[in-house]
Amino acid sequence: LERLASGREVSVAARFPDDLPPIKADRDRLRQVLSNLIENAVKYNEGGGAVEIVARVLPNDGKVRISVVDDGIGIPAAAIPRLTDRFFRVDKSRSREQGGTGLGLAIVKHILEAHRQKLSIDSREGYGSTFAFSLPVVPEGATDLADAFSSSNGERAVEVGRRVLNGASCSCKSLR
């Protein structure tokens, strides 16, 4: 992703609080979600644009909210409900130029559903987009990672930050 961003002259930065708690998630699937969202944010941006990955604790929900925010071309409101449909393309001609299969956001949606979460999409043409989701915090008092999980669907504790983003091949500049 770093090569794609630099080739398109789009800056990518991450902003996480120092005390961000670990979350319950499948690390590999979370990397895939972030990789897909960041790649789209870079692809559908313009030279000199910016992408920011933000994580913050939602104190009353016991979750961490992760957002990928860009100042790119934005998405028409009428297209937003179909964005996570397989093979859907907002602009077929531009999509051919950008490459891809039209499956990235469908994959993101299914991974988040497997985590019992939903993808939130907010966009305005000409101003950019925000793709966000929340994941539960590892319960306080868990003595080790095995204590943190009551599910059998492969979820593991993940520390959101450089390790996950680097796993998505993105060396992001921290804005702490």
Disulfide bonds with the S-S distance in Angstrom:
none
